[in-house]
Amino acid sequence: MTSRIAIQNMQFHGFHGCLPEEAVIGTTYTVCVEFVFDIKTAAHNDSLEDTIDYGEVFDICKTVMLQRQKLIETVACKMFESLKNRFVMAQSIQLKLCKWHPPIDGPVEQACIILNT
């Protein structure tokens, strides 16, 4: 029984970016992750060990967010690889990382990168 588990709009304050002030001020980031996997074992055993632990997903994303990078592409790839290595039962993963109000010359709500397996 294949299903999707989605953890939506996890919020973090991070200091990623190429501009010096981004390392000081930082900004808000949101992360959405969706896993596709067979839930049959988890549903049968009623065990957190057999499914995607939301808290652990959050902790992995938080750990990566604490490591300052210049590019959100780097942050997203590190996050994606960490999640993929931890949750090997996932048939596919989609990760969306958004940087809110990027410092560019114009009104932009967010810049996002989306990764898929």
N, C-alpha and C positions, 0 to 999 in steps of 0.2 A: 504494500500500500504506500505509494509514493505521495509525499506531501511537501508543502513549503512551510518553513518557519521564518518569519521576518521579524527583525528587531529594528524598529523605526526611530529615526531622529534622536539617536544618542547625542548628547551635547557635551562639548568640551571647549575649554579655552586653550588655545595653542599659540605658539610663537614662530610659526613657519613663514618663510618668505625670503625674498631676495633683498628687500630694503632693510637698512639698519633699524629703522623705527619699529619694524614688525617684530624684531627680536626683543624689544622693550615693551611695547604696548600689547601686542598680540591681538587676536580676534576670536570670534566664535566659530566653531566648526561643528557640523552635524555629520553623523555617519548612519547609514542604513545598510543592513546586511540581510540577505535572503539566502537560505540554505534549502536545497532540494535533497531529500533523502527518504529512505523507507522507514516509516515510523512503527512498523509492525512489532519489532522487538521491544521498543520502548513502551508501546501501548500494552503489550502483553505482560511485561515485567513491572510496569508502573515504576520505572526506575530512572532517575535523573542521569545516571551513568550511561544510559542507552540512547540519550537524545542530545539536543543542543542546549547547553546550559546558558541561559540569557546572561546571568551574572558573570560567567566566565568570558563570554563574548565581549561584554562591556569592559572587563578588566584587561583583556588583550588589547582592545582598541585604545584604552586609556594609557597603557604602557607605551604603545607606539607613539601616541600623541605627545608624550612627555619628551621624546627624542627629537630635538629641533632639526628641521631640514629646510632647505631652500625651496624645494618644489613639493606641491601637494601630490604630484605623481609619485614621488619617492615615498611619502607617508602612506599613500594608498597601497602601493605595492608591498611595502613591509607589513602593513596590516593584513592585507589579503593573504600573503604567504604564511603569516603566523596563524591565521584562522584555518587555512587549508591544511597546515601541518597538524593542528590540534584536532580538528573535526574531520578525520579521514573518512567517516561514514557518509559525508556529504557527496552526492553525485555531482552537484554543481553549487557554485557560490556566486552571488552577485554582491558587489560592494559599491556603495556610492558615498563619496566623501565630498562635502561642500564647505567651502570657505566663504563666510558671510562678509559682505561689504568689502571686497578686495580693494586695495588702494590703487585705483586707476582713475583716470581723468574723466569721470562720468558716473552717473547713477547706475550701479549694478548691485542687485540684491545678493547674488552668490555666484561663485565659479565652482563647478563640480567636475569630478572625474568619476567615471563608472568603469568598473572592472568585472569581467565575467569569466567563468571557466567554460 
